[in-house]
Amino acid sequence: MHPNLKKKLLQALKSEEPVDNLINLIKSLKTKCWSQQHVYDLFEELLEYIIDHGTGEQADAIREVLDYIAGWCNSPMRLFDDIMEF
């Protein structure tokens, strides 16, 4: 993970509204042509880091955002058009 991106993600997690701020970062990544899979992989990597170095609340915020990335939520909350299947 690029250090500047990691810094932005960690700042978003420490904010008053971590889910909203993470979603805004994802929207920015989408404008830079990041794919759904690439964004999902990034957040999985972030989750692994936070499990070891962060708080339970931060991990929960990331898990919530992962659902929005994957499309495992109500349509208005989906961040990408496709629903990921594993």
Phi and psi restraints in degrees (value plus and minus 20) as a CYANA .aco file:
   2 HIS   PHI     -83.9   -43.9
   2 HIS   PSI     114.7   154.7
   3 PRO   PHI     -75.7   -35.7
   3 PRO   PSI     -59.3   -19.3
   4 ASN   PHI     -87.0   -47.0
   4 ASN   PSI     -58.8   -18.8
   5 LEU   PHI     -87.5   -47.5
   5 LEU   PSI     -63.3   -23.3
   6 LYS   PHI     -78.9   -38.9
   6 LYS   PSI     -61.9   -21.9
   7 LYS   PHI     -81.2   -41.2
   7 LYS   PSI     -64.3   -24.3
   8 LYS   PHI     -83.9   -43.9
   8 LYS   PSI     -61.8   -21.8
   9 LEU   PHI     -84.7   -44.7
   9 LEU   PSI     -62.7   -22.7
  10 LEU   PHI     -87.4   -47.4
  10 LEU   PSI     -57.2   -17.2
  11 GLN   PHI     -83.1   -43.1
  11 GLN   PSI     -62.4   -22.4
  12 ALA   PHI     -81.6   -41.6
  12 ALA   PSI     -61.3   -21.3
  13 LEU   PHI     -85.1   -45.1
  13 LEU   PSI     -49.3    -9.3
  14 LYS   PHI    -108.8   -68.8
  14 LYS   PSI     -21.3    18.7
  15 SER   PHI     -99.3   -59.3
  15 SER   PSI     153.2   193.2
  16 GLU   PHI     -85.2   -45.2
  16 GLU   PSI     -52.6   -12.6
  17 GLU   PHI    -144.9  -104.9
  17 GLU   PSI      53.2    93.2
  18 PRO   PHI     -82.0   -42.0
  18 PRO   PSI     -60.5   -20.5
  19 VAL   PHI     -83.5   -43.5
  19 VAL   PSI     -67.2   -27.2
  20 ASP   PHI     -81.2   -41.2
  20 ASP   PSI     -61.9   -21.9
  21 ASN   PHI     -90.0   -50.0
  21 ASN   PSI     -56.2   -16.2
  22 LEU   PHI     -86.0   -46.0
  22 LEU   PSI     -60.2   -20.2
  23 ILE   PHI     -81.7   -41.7
  23 ILE   PSI     -61.5   -21.5
  24 ASN   PHI     -82.0   -42.0
  24 ASN   PSI     -58.5   -18.5
  25 LEU   PHI     -84.8   -44.8
  25 LEU   PSI     -59.6   -19.6
  26 ILE   PHI     -83.2   -43.2
  26 ILE   PSI     -63.2   -23.2
  27 LYS   PHI     -79.6   -39.6
  27 LYS   PSI     -57.1   -17.1
  28 SER   PHI     -86.1   -46.1
  28 SER   PSI     -61.5   -21.5
  29 LEU   PHI     -84.2   -44.2
  29 LEU   PSI     -57.5   -17.5
  30 LYS   PHI     -82.1   -42.1
  30 LYS   PSI     -55.9   -15.9
  31 THR   PHI     -88.6   -48.6
  31 THR   PSI     -37.2     2.8
  32 LYS   PHI    -118.9   -78.9
  32 LYS   PSI      -2.1    37.9
  33 CYS   PHI      47.2    87.2
  33 CYS   PSI       9.8    49.8
  34 TRP   PHI     -93.2   -53.2
  34 TRP   PSI     115.7   155.7
  35 SER   PHI     -99.7   -59.7
  35 SER   PSI     142.3   182.3
  36 GLN   PHI     -77.3   -37.3
  36 GLN   PSI     -64.7   -24.7
  37 GLN   PHI     -84.5   -44.5
  37 GLN   PSI     -61.2   -21.2
  38 HIS   PHI     -83.6   -43.6
  38 HIS   PSI     -63.9   -23.9
  39 VAL   PHI     -85.0   -45.0
  39 VAL   PSI     -62.2   -22.2
  40 TYR   PHI     -81.5   -41.5
  40 TYR   PSI     -65.1   -25.1
  41 ASP   PHI     -81.3   -41.3
  41 ASP   PSI     -60.6   -20.6
  42 LEU   PHI     -79.4   -39.4
  42 LEU   PSI     -65.0   -25.0
  43 PHE   PHI     -93.1   -53.1
  43 PHE   PSI     -49.1    -9.1
  44 GLU   PHI     -85.3   -45.3
  44 GLU   PSI     -62.4   -22.4
  45 GLU   PHI     -82.9   -42.9
  45 GLU   PSI     -62.0   -22.0
  46 LEU   PHI     -82.3   -42.3
  46 LEU   PSI     -61.8   -21.8
  47 LEU   PHI     -81.1   -41.1
  47 LEU   PSI     -64.2   -24.2
  48 GLU   PHI     -78.8   -38.8
  48 GLU   PSI     -62.1   -22.1
  49 TYR   PHI     -84.2   -44.2
  49 TYR   PSI     -65.4   -25.4
  50 ILE   PHI     -88.6   -48.6
  50 ILE   PSI     -55.1   -15.1
  51 ILE   PHI     -78.3   -38.3
  51 ILE   PSI     -57.2   -17.2
  52 ASP   PHI    -104.4   -64.4
  52 ASP   PSI     -49.3    -9.3
  53 HIS   PHI    -146.6  -106.6
  53 HIS   PSI     -22.4    17.6
  54 GLY   PHI    -137.9   -97.9
  54 GLY   PSI    -174.2  -134.2
  55 THR   PHI    -131.9   -91.9
  55 THR   PSI     144.9   184.9
  56 GLY   PHI     -81.9   -41.9
  56 GLY   PSI     -56.9   -16.9
  57 GLU   PHI     -84.8   -44.8
  57 GLU   PSI     -59.5   -19.5
  58 GLN   PHI     -86.0   -46.0
  58 GLN   PSI     -62.1   -22.1
  59 ALA   PHI     -82.6   -42.6
  59 ALA   PSI     -60.7   -20.7
  60 ASP   PHI     -82.5   -42.5
  60 ASP   PSI     -59.8   -19.8
  61 ALA   PHI     -82.3   -42.3
  61 ALA   PSI     -62.0   -22.0
  62 ILE   PHI     -86.3   -46.3
  62 ILE   PSI     -62.0   -22.0
  63 ARG   PHI     -81.2   -41.2
  63 ARG   PSI     -59.4   -19.4
  64 GLU   PHI     -82.6   -42.6
  64 GLU   PSI     -65.3   -25.3
  65 VAL   PHI     -86.7   -46.7
  65 VAL   PSI     -56.2   -16.2
  66 LEU   PHI     -78.4   -38.4
  66 LEU   PSI     -58.6   -18.6
  67 ASP   PHI     -82.2   -42.2
  67 ASP   PSI     -60.2   -20.2
  68 TYR   PHI     -87.4   -47.4
  68 TYR   PSI     -57.7   -17.7
  69 ILE   PHI     -86.0   -46.0
  69 ILE   PSI     -66.1   -26.1
  70 ALA   PHI     -93.5   -53.5
  70 ALA   PSI     -39.3     0.7
  71 GLY   PHI      68.9   108.9
  71 GLY   PSI      -4.7    35.3
  72 TRP   PHI    -108.7   -68.7
  72 TRP   PSI      38.2    78.2
  73 CYS   PHI    -180.6  -140.6
  73 CYS   PSI     159.9   199.9
  74 ASN   PHI     -83.2   -43.2
  74 ASN   PSI     126.3   166.3
  75 SER   PHI     -67.9   -27.9
  75 SER   PSI     -64.9   -24.9
  76 PRO   PHI     -82.9   -42.9
  76 PRO   PSI     -40.7    -0.7
  77 MET   PHI    -111.7   -71.7
  77 MET   PSI     -31.8     8.2
  78 ARG   PHI     -84.8   -44.8
  78 ARG   PSI     116.4   156.4
  79 LEU   PHI    -114.1   -74.1
  79 LEU   PSI     -34.7     5.3
  80 PHE   PHI    -153.6  -113.6
  80 PHE   PSI     140.0   180.0
  81 ASP   PHI     -92.2   -52.2
  81 ASP   PSI     -54.9   -14.9
  82 ASP   PHI    -106.3   -66.3
  82 ASP   PSI     134.1   174.1
  83 ILE   PHI    -123.1   -83.1
  83 ILE   PSI     103.6   143.6
  84 MET   PHI     -95.4   -55.4
  84 MET   PSI     124.1   164.1
  85 GLU   PHI    -143.9  -103.9
  85 GLU   PSI     118.7   158.7
